Amino acid sequence: QVQLVESGGGLVQAGGSLRLACVASGRTFNSFHMAWFRQAPGKERDFVAAIGWDGRTLTADSVKDRFTISRDSAKNAVYLQMDSLKSEDTAVYYCGRVVFWGRWTADAWGQGTQVTVSS
């Protein structure tokens, strides 16, 4: 059973940047697609960005050109660099292990990290 632990959230002013990290346990990290999702209060959990085991990436239109996903297989880690943050980016951010590329849900989740953007 994989375990995912996110970090890097916090309070930032609009226009600022944060870098989220998700570290996975287990030896099969390199075999899986990974993704970031976010959930704002009272809303559903939404897809943000994904990175395949082969390095391909996909970013949601709402954050394209501002957010960048990357992974470091040696560290079993996936990152989300968030620039030009807006108040609407405020949410709990989760990393997840994605089984099928294109089906944006996860079979394993981290505990989430809060991102709050003040305007």
Secondary structure by P-SEA (a helix, b strand, c coil): cbbbbbcbbbbbcccbbbbbbbbbccccccccccbbbbbcccccccccccccccccccccccccccbbbbbcccccbbbbbbcccccccccbbbbbbbcccccccccccccbbbbbbcc
